[in-house]
Amino acid sequence: MDEEGIVYLLFSLVIILIGFNISPMFGGGIYSAIALMLLAVTAVVIVAMNWADFVIVPAVTSLMGISFQPAKGYKINKNQSAVIKNVNGLYYSTAYITANLFGYTFRTEDVQDDEYKLIQAPETWERIVMNLNFPFKYHILSTGLDVQVVRDELEGKRSYQEFQLSRALQGNSNEVVLTDIRRKMSSIQAKIDRISQGERPIGAVMYIETTAIGVSEKASIDALEAQVKQLQVSFSALDIELRRVVGREVYTLFKFNYALPTTFAELAMNFDQQS
């Protein structure tokens, strides 16, 4: 959740807290109990909608048969998993899958495993494409990150690892655990040192877009589901985590066809929950 979302959430919960505090002013009895119950349910719903909207909203829209229209001639299906367009009686359904190939690494880190993956990547990519009998689009959105923000985040992670090390030493943990914690601390410190030397980290969000066609909406969705599964199986050869994008993020990615986000924070917050 981004900072703006947190502010809205806290503001909403403060209003509910005020409602709890003033409820005794209306006296006791059944009406007061009902009011308190409604306030409690509202608080739970607000928290759930902010942290798990990509699960709850599709479930509600699917149950109630609600679809959305992101643009003229398009609609997002009731499961909020695809964008559909009817063109002269043919239905085109589009889905998205998050697929970050490689996490960014600083150039002086020991990245032998990643280097091996990069060497093998062209051949693996060719095998993936050869095994697919339909086109797909691979999106890469990338930008340099705010150095101070990344540094603060790394220092927070280092402090946490220092706490873990202190607790492990007090608990007489075995050498394997201690070595693993020290290795993580060394890696984090190396990144902080690179930033201190002037290297700027890079952030990237990558996702796959695929479209299927059918003579009916159901036929196009069925074909789309088959293509998504085939993509997930094929791209598993690259040892990456693939997640089907659902909920509001489908609309966000659809909008990227017309306008890109202006900051990486604006882009990344759309994938905080699903990637």
PyMOL commands that set and color helices and strands:
alter all, ss='L'
color gray80, all
select helices_A, chain A and resi 3-26+30-51+53-64+112-130+147-170+175-196+217-238+248-255+264-271
alter helices_A, ss='H'
color red, helices_A
select strands_A, chain A and resi 74-76+83-87+90-98+137-144+202-214+243-244
alter strands_A, ss='S'
color yellow, strands_A
deselect
rebuild
show_as cartoon
